[in-house]
Amino acid sequence: MIEPFGKPVRPHLERLIRRAQNNLLVATPFISAYQARWLVDAAHHGTQPPRLKVLTSINEKSVASGALEIKALKEFQTGLPSSEVINLPRLHAKVYIADSDLAVITSANLTMGGLKGNYEYGVSIESRDVVTRIRKDMEYYACIGNPLTDEELASLCDLGGRLRAAAKKLSRTTEGPDSRQFQALLRKMRSPVLEAQVGRRTTNAVFSNAVRFVLRDGPLSTRQIHPKIKELLPDLCDDHAELIINGQRFGKQWKHDVRNAQVTLSKAGIIALERGKWVLVQR
């Protein structure tokens, strides 16, 4: 049922990828283009490659450092056209799942260091009940994230490549135009990174998904929900942004967004208020 393993991780992931018949789920914040191509090639082991879902975390620092190569996400899109790439800020889990048959939970990212060079560790799990639970948890994570469109990936890939090149150039000097160019690109990338977090979803949809997520572990009051939402969506919960109507201040905008989400979910019969606490009715 459970097999622990150490370095190297790659053979264990290859076994998992080749076991996948219908669905392959990958959750990891750091991905290199080389290892993305390797995964795509390994996924073409049969007559019909599995459907791939990738959860990752896009931010300026990981792109600038090269820890996450945006072109790796394009490799998935090109090599497995049915693939889905989901941006989930603050993702730290490294989880790989083949159908509901096999899961690998490890410290290793989908990078050369993670799969071959570093002293990583992990476990392979072949219990259908446990793997099903792990997949369900990862799907919950995916609901919080934003599925990236082809256009969003293309925009991020272009800016990411320029930012990485500027970062490499800056590593040889810390002054003058190189530093200014890097800082300008860093600021320029902030907007598409935030857009990649929300995508085409409405504000209400984003916060509704977040409310459902935090309630899955049990009833919570609105006061208890707020810090949990802020942990999930830190970039969208700006304490400096207030809701102002006719010159009157009505508190933080994001807390009103949470309230609107609660109303929407309540009207749909998905959550309910019981004894001062919100409970999840429909999972």
C-alpha positions as a Markdown table, in Angstrom:
| # | Residue | x | y | z |
|---|---|---|---|---|
| 1 | Met | 0.0 | 0.0 | 0.0 |
| 2 | Ile | 2.7 | 2.5 | 1.0 |
| 3 | Glu | 6.3 | 2.5 | -0.3 |
| 4 | Pro | 8.7 | 5.1 | 1.1 |
| 5 | Phe | 11.6 | 6.1 | -1.2 |
| 6 | Gly | 14.5 | 8.5 | -1.4 |
| 7 | Lys | 16.8 | 9.8 | -4.1 |
| 8 | Pro | 16.3 | 9.6 | -7.0 |
| 9 | Val | 12.6 | 10.5 | -7.4 |
| 10 | Arg | 12.4 | 10.3 | -11.1 |
| 11 | Pro | 11.9 | 6.5 | -11.5 |
| 12 | His | 8.9 | 6.6 | -9.1 |
| 13 | Leu | 7.3 | 9.4 | -11.0 |
| 14 | Glu | 7.9 | 7.7 | -14.3 |
| 15 | Arg | 6.2 | 4.6 | -13.0 |
| 16 | Leu | 3.2 | 6.7 | -11.9 |
| 17 | Ile | 2.9 | 8.5 | -15.2 |
| 18 | Arg | 3.0 | 5.3 | -17.1 |
| 19 | Arg | 0.2 | 3.9 | -14.9 |
| 20 | Ala | -2.1 | 6.8 | -15.7 |
| 21 | Gln | -4.8 | 5.6 | -18.2 |
| 22 | Asn | -7.3 | 8.4 | -18.0 |
| 23 | Asn | -6.2 | 11.2 | -15.6 |
| 24 | Leu | -2.9 | 12.5 | -14.4 |
| 25 | Leu | -2.8 | 15.2 | -11.8 |
| 26 | Val | 0.4 | 17.1 | -10.9 |
| 27 | Ala | 0.7 | 19.7 | -8.1 |
| 28 | Thr | 4.0 | 21.4 | -7.7 |
| 29 | Pro | 5.1 | 25.1 | -7.5 |
| 30 | Phe | 8.4 | 24.8 | -9.4 |
| 31 | Ile | 8.6 | 23.3 | -12.9 |
| 32 | Ser | 11.4 | 23.3 | -15.5 |
| 33 | Ala | 10.8 | 23.1 | -19.2 |
| 34 | Tyr | 13.1 | 20.1 | -19.6 |
| 35 | Gln | 11.2 | 18.1 | -17.0 |
| 36 | Ala | 7.9 | 19.2 | -18.5 |
| 37 | Arg | 8.9 | 17.8 | -21.8 |
| 38 | Trp | 10.0 | 14.6 | -20.1 |
| 39 | Leu | 6.6 | 14.2 | -18.5 |
| 40 | Val | 4.8 | 14.8 | -21.8 |
| 41 | Asp | 6.9 | 12.2 | -23.5 |
| 42 | Ala | 6.3 | 9.7 | -20.7 |
| 43 | Ala | 2.5 | 10.4 | -20.8 |
| 44 | His | 2.5 | 9.2 | -24.5 |
| 45 | His | 3.2 | 5.7 | -23.4 |
| 46 | Gly | -0.1 | 4.3 | -24.8 |
| 47 | Thr | -2.5 | 4.8 | -27.7 |
| 48 | Gln | -4.3 | 7.7 | -25.9 |
| 49 | Pro | -2.4 | 9.9 | -23.4 |
| 50 | Pro | -4.2 | 10.7 | -20.1 |
| 51 | Arg | -5.8 | 14.0 | -19.5 |
| 52 | Leu | -3.4 | 16.2 | -17.5 |
| 53 | Lys | -4.2 | 18.7 | -14.8 |
| 54 | Val | -1.4 | 20.8 | -13.4 |
| 55 | Leu | -1.6 | 22.9 | -10.3 |
| 56 | Thr | 1.2 | 25.4 | -9.8 |
| 57 | Ser | 1.9 | 28.8 | -8.2 |
| 58 | Ile | 2.9 | 31.7 | -10.5 |
| 59 | Asn | 4.7 | 34.7 | -8.9 |
| 60 | Glu | 7.3 | 37.1 | -10.0 |
| 61 | Lys | 10.1 | 35.8 | -7.7 |
| 62 | Ser | 9.9 | 32.2 | -8.8 |
| 63 | Val | 9.8 | 33.3 | -12.4 |
| 64 | Ala | 12.7 | 35.7 | -12.1 |
| 65 | Ser | 14.8 | 33.0 | -10.3 |
| 66 | Gly | 14.0 | 30.4 | -12.9 |
| 67 | Ala | 12.4 | 28.1 | -10.3 |
| 68 | Leu | 9.2 | 28.2 | -12.4 |
| 69 | Glu | 9.7 | 28.4 | -16.1 |
| 70 | Ile | 6.5 | 29.6 | -17.7 |
| 71 | Lys | 7.5 | 27.9 | -21.0 |
| 72 | Ala | 7.2 | 24.6 | -19.1 |
| 73 | Leu | 3.5 | 25.3 | -18.8 |
| 74 | Lys | 3.4 | 25.9 | -22.6 |
| 75 | Glu | 5.1 | 22.5 | -23.0 |
| 76 | Phe | 2.1 | 20.9 | -21.3 |
| 77 | Gln | -0.3 | 22.9 | -23.5 |
| 78 | Thr | 1.5 | 21.9 | -26.7 |
| 79 | Gly | 2.4 | 18.3 | -25.9 |
| 80 | Leu | -0.9 | 17.4 | -24.3 |
| 81 | Pro | -3.6 | 19.7 | -25.9 |
| 82 | Ser | -6.3 | 18.5 | -23.5 |
| 83 | Ser | -4.2 | 19.6 | -20.5 |
| 84 | Glu | -5.4 | 22.1 | -17.9 |
| 85 | Val | -3.0 | 24.4 | -16.1 |
| 86 | Ile | -4.3 | 26.0 | -12.9 |
| 87 | Asn | -2.6 | 28.9 | -11.0 |
| 88 | Leu | -3.0 | 28.5 | -7.3 |
| 89 | Pro | -1.0 | 31.1 | -5.4 |
| 90 | Arg | 0.9 | 29.9 | -2.3 |
| 91 | Leu | 0.8 | 26.2 | -3.5 |
| 92 | His | 3.6 | 24.3 | -1.7 |
| 93 | Ala | 2.4 | 20.7 | -2.0 |
| 94 | Lys | 4.2 | 18.3 | -4.3 |
| 95 | Val | 1.6 | 15.7 | -5.2 |
| 96 | Tyr | 1.4 | 13.4 | -8.3 |
| 97 | Ile | -1.7 | 11.2 | -8.9 |
| 98 | Ala | -2.5 | 8.6 | -11.6 |
| 99 | Asp | -6.3 | 8.0 | -11.9 |
| 100 | Ser | -7.5 | 6.8 | -8.5 |
| 101 | Asp | -4.9 | 4.0 | -8.4 |
| 102 | Leu | -1.5 | 5.5 | -7.4 |
| 103 | Ala | -0.3 | 8.7 | -5.7 |
| 104 | Val | 3.1 | 10.0 | -4.9 |
| 105 | Ile | 3.5 | 12.6 | -2.2 |
| 106 | Thr | 7.1 | 14.0 | -2.0 |
| 107 | Ser | 9.3 | 16.9 | -1.3 |
| 108 | Ala | 10.4 | 17.0 | -5.0 |
| 109 | Asn | 9.4 | 19.6 | -7.5 |
| 110 | Leu | 9.2 | 18.9 | -11.2 |
| 111 | Thr | 12.7 | 20.1 | -11.8 |
| 112 | Met | 16.1 | 18.5 | -12.4 |
| 113 | Gly | 17.2 | 19.1 | -8.8 |
| 114 | Gly | 13.9 | 17.6 | -7.5 |
| 115 | Leu | 13.9 | 14.5 | -9.6 |
| 116 | Lys | 17.6 | 13.7 | -9.8 |
| 117 | Gly | 20.0 | 16.0 | -8.0 |
| 118 | Asn | 18.6 | 16.8 | -4.5 |
| 119 | Tyr | 18.2 | 14.6 | -1.5 |
| 120 | Glu | 14.4 | 14.4 | -1.7 |
| 121 | Tyr | 12.0 | 11.9 | 0.0 |
| 122 | Gly | 8.5 | 10.7 | -0.6 |
| 123 | Val | 6.0 | 7.9 | -0.5 |
| 124 | Ser | 4.0 | 6.0 | -3.1 |
| 125 | Ile | 0.5 | 5.1 | -2.1 |
| 126 | Glu | -1.6 | 2.4 | -3.9 |
| 127 | Ser | -4.7 | 2.3 | -1.7 |
| 128 | Arg | -7.7 | 3.2 | -3.9 |
| 129 | Asp | -9.6 | 4.7 | -0.9 |
| 130 | Val | -6.6 | 6.8 | 0.2 |
| 131 | Val | -5.7 | 7.9 | -3.4 |
| 132 | Thr | -9.3 | 8.9 | -4.0 |
| 133 | Arg | -9.2 | 11.1 | -0.8 |
| 134 | Ile | -5.9 | 12.7 | -2.0 |
| 135 | Arg | -7.3 | 13.4 | -5.4 |
| 136 | Lys | -10.5 | 14.9 | -3.8 |
| 137 | Asp | -8.3 | 17.2 | -1.7 |
| 138 | Met | -6.3 | 18.3 | -4.7 |
| 139 | Glu | -9.5 | 19.0 | -6.7 |
| 140 | Tyr | -10.6 | 21.2 | -3.8 |
| 141 | Tyr | -7.3 | 23.1 | -4.2 |
| 142 | Ala | -8.0 | 23.4 | -7.9 |
| 143 | Cys | -11.4 | 25.0 | -7.3 |
| 144 | Ile | -9.6 | 27.9 | -5.5 |
| 145 | Gly | -7.2 | 28.4 | -8.4 |
| 146 | Asn | -7.7 | 29.8 | -11.8 |
| 147 | Pro | -7.5 | 27.7 | -15.0 |
| 148 | Leu | -5.2 | 29.6 | -17.3 |
| 149 | Thr | -6.3 | 30.3 | -20.9 |
| 150 | Asp | -4.0 | 30.1 | -23.9 |
| 151 | Glu | -3.9 | 33.9 | -24.0 |
| 152 | Glu | -2.9 | 34.2 | -20.4 |
| 153 | Leu | -0.2 | 31.6 | -20.8 |
| 154 | Ala | 1.2 | 33.3 | -23.9 |
| 155 | Ser | 1.3 | 36.7 | -22.1 |
| 156 | Leu | 2.9 | 35.3 | -19.0 |
| 157 | Cys | 5.4 | 33.3 | -21.1 |
| 158 | Asp | 6.6 | 36.4 | -23.0 |
| 159 | Leu | 6.9 | 38.6 | -19.9 |
| 160 | Gly | 8.4 | 35.7 | -17.9 |
| 161 | Gly | 11.1 | 35.1 | -20.5 |
| 162 | Arg | 12.1 | 38.8 | -20.5 |
| 163 | Leu | 12.1 | 39.0 | -16.7 |
| 164 | Arg | 14.3 | 35.9 | -16.4 |
| 165 | Ala | 16.7 | 37.3 | -18.9 |
| 166 | Ala | 16.9 | 40.6 | -17.1 |
| 167 | Ala | 17.4 | 38.7 | -13.8 |
| 168 | Lys | 20.4 | 36.8 | -15.3 |
| 169 | Lys | 21.9 | 40.1 | -16.6 |
| 170 | Leu | 21.4 | 41.8 | -13.2 |
| 171 | Ser | 23.2 | 39.0 | -11.5 |
| 172 | Arg | 26.4 | 40.3 | -13.1 |
| 173 | Thr | 25.8 | 43.9 | -11.9 |
| 174 | Thr | 23.5 | 45.6 | -9.3 |
| 175 | Glu | 23.6 | 49.2 | -10.6 |
| 176 | Gly | 22.6 | 51.3 | -13.5 |
| 177 | Pro | 20.2 | 50.5 | -16.3 |
| 178 | Asp | 20.2 | 46.8 | -15.7 |
| 179 | Ser | 18.7 | 47.2 | -12.3 |
| 180 | Arg | 16.1 | 49.7 | -13.5 |
| 181 | Gln | 15.1 | 47.4 | -16.4 |
| 182 | Phe | 14.7 | 44.5 | -14.0 |
| 183 | Gln | 12.6 | 46.5 | -11.5 |
| 184 | Ala | 10.4 | 47.9 | -14.4 |
| 185 | Leu | 9.8 | 44.3 | -15.7 |
| 186 | Leu | 9.1 | 43.1 | -12.2 |
| 187 | Arg | 6.4 | 45.8 | -11.8 |
| 188 | Lys | 5.0 | 45.1 | -15.2 |
| 189 | Met | 4.6 | 41.4 | -14.5 |
| 190 | Arg | 2.6 | 42.1 | -11.3 |
| 191 | Ser | -0.6 | 42.9 | -13.2 |
| 192 | Pro | -0.7 | 39.7 | -15.4 |
| 193 | Val | 0.2 | 37.6 | -12.3 |
| 194 | Leu | -2.8 | 39.0 | -10.5 |
| 195 | Glu | -5.0 | 38.5 | -13.6 |
| 196 | Ala | -3.8 | 34.9 | -13.7 |
| 197 | Gln | -5.0 | 34.4 | -10.2 |
| 198 | Val | -8.5 | 35.6 | -11.0 |
| 199 | Gly | -8.9 | 34.9 | -14.7 |
| 200 | Arg | -12.3 | 35.4 | -16.3 |
| 201 | Arg | -14.1 | 34.6 | -13.0 |
| 202 | Thr | -16.1 | 37.2 | -11.3 |
| 203 | Thr | -15.1 | 38.5 | -7.9 |
| 204 | Asn | -18.2 | 36.8 | -6.5 |
| 205 | Ala | -17.2 | 33.4 | -8.0 |
| 206 | Val | -13.6 | 33.7 | -6.6 |
| 207 | Phe | -14.8 | 34.4 | -3.1 |
| 208 | Ser | -17.6 | 31.9 | -3.3 |
| 209 | Asn | -15.2 | 29.1 | -4.1 |
| 210 | Ala | -13.0 | 30.3 | -1.2 |
| 211 | Val | -15.9 | 30.3 | 1.3 |
| 212 | Arg | -16.9 | 26.8 | 0.2 |
| 213 | Phe | -13.3 | 25.7 | 0.7 |
| 214 | Val | -12.9 | 27.0 | 4.2 |
| 215 | Leu | -16.2 | 25.5 | 5.3 |
| 216 | Arg | -15.3 | 22.0 | 4.2 |
| 217 | Asp | -13.7 | 21.3 | 7.6 |
| 218 | Gly | -16.6 | 22.4 | 9.7 |
| 219 | Pro | -18.9 | 25.3 | 10.7 |
| 220 | Leu | -17.5 | 28.8 | 11.1 |
| 221 | Ser | -18.8 | 32.2 | 12.0 |
| 222 | Thr | -18.2 | 35.1 | 9.6 |
| 223 | Arg | -15.6 | 36.5 | 12.0 |
| 224 | Gln | -13.8 | 33.1 | 11.8 |
| 225 | Ile | -14.1 | 32.9 | 8.0 |
| 226 | His | -12.4 | 36.3 | 7.3 |
| 227 | Pro | -8.8 | 35.4 | 8.4 |
| 228 | Lys | -9.0 | 32.0 | 6.6 |
| 229 | Ile | -10.1 | 33.8 | 3.3 |
| 230 | Lys | -7.3 | 36.3 | 3.7 |
| 231 | Glu | -4.8 | 33.4 | 4.0 |
| 232 | Leu | -6.2 | 31.8 | 0.8 |
| 233 | Leu | -6.4 | 35.0 | -1.2 |
| 234 | Pro | -3.8 | 37.4 | 0.3 |
| 235 | Asp | -3.4 | 39.5 | -2.9 |
| 236 | Leu | -7.2 | 40.0 | -3.2 |
| 237 | Cys | -7.7 | 40.9 | 0.4 |
| 238 | Asp | -6.3 | 44.4 | 0.5 |
| 239 | Asp | -7.0 | 46.0 | 3.9 |
| 240 | His | -6.3 | 49.5 | 2.4 |
| 241 | Ala | -9.2 | 49.2 | 0.0 |
| 242 | Glu | -12.5 | 50.4 | 1.5 |
| 243 | Leu | -16.0 | 50.3 | 0.2 |
| 244 | Ile | -17.2 | 53.9 | -0.1 |
| 245 | Ile | -20.8 | 54.8 | -1.1 |
| 246 | Asn | -21.9 | 58.4 | -1.3 |
| 247 | Gly | -18.8 | 59.5 | 0.7 |
| 248 | Gln | -19.6 | 57.0 | 3.5 |
| 249 | Arg | -17.1 | 54.3 | 4.5 |
| 250 | Phe | -18.5 | 50.8 | 4.9 |
| 251 | Gly | -15.4 | 48.9 | 5.8 |
| 252 | Lys | -12.9 | 46.8 | 3.9 |
| 253 | Gln | -14.0 | 46.0 | 0.3 |
| 254 | Trp | -12.9 | 42.4 | 0.5 |
| 255 | Lys | -15.0 | 41.7 | 3.5 |
| 256 | His | -18.0 | 42.9 | 1.6 |
| 257 | Asp | -17.0 | 40.6 | -1.2 |
| 258 | Val | -17.0 | 37.7 | 1.3 |
| 259 | Arg | -20.4 | 38.8 | 2.5 |
| 260 | Asn | -21.8 | 38.9 | -1.0 |
| 261 | Ala | -20.4 | 35.4 | -1.6 |
| 262 | Gln | -22.1 | 34.1 | 1.5 |
| 263 | Val | -25.4 | 35.5 | 0.3 |
| 264 | Thr | -25.0 | 34.0 | -3.1 |
| 265 | Leu | -24.2 | 30.5 | -1.7 |
| 266 | Ser | -27.0 | 30.8 | 0.9 |
| 267 | Lys | -29.6 | 31.6 | -1.8 |
| 268 | Ala | -28.3 | 28.6 | -3.9 |
| 269 | Gly | -28.7 | 26.3 | -0.9 |
| 270 | Ile | -25.0 | 25.5 | -0.8 |
| 271 | Ile | -24.3 | 27.0 | 2.7 |
| 272 | Ala | -26.6 | 27.8 | 5.6 |
| 273 | Leu | -26.4 | 29.8 | 8.8 |
| 274 | Glu | -27.1 | 27.7 | 11.8 |
| 275 | Arg | -26.7 | 29.0 | 15.4 |
| 276 | Gly | -24.5 | 31.9 | 14.3 |
| 277 | Lys | -22.2 | 29.7 | 12.2 |
| 278 | Trp | -22.1 | 28.9 | 8.4 |
| 279 | Val | -22.2 | 25.3 | 7.5 |
| 280 | Leu | -21.6 | 23.6 | 4.1 |
| 281 | Val | -24.8 | 21.9 | 3.0 |
| 282 | Gln | -23.7 | 20.8 | -0.5 |
| 283 | Arg | -20.2 | 19.5 | -1.0 |
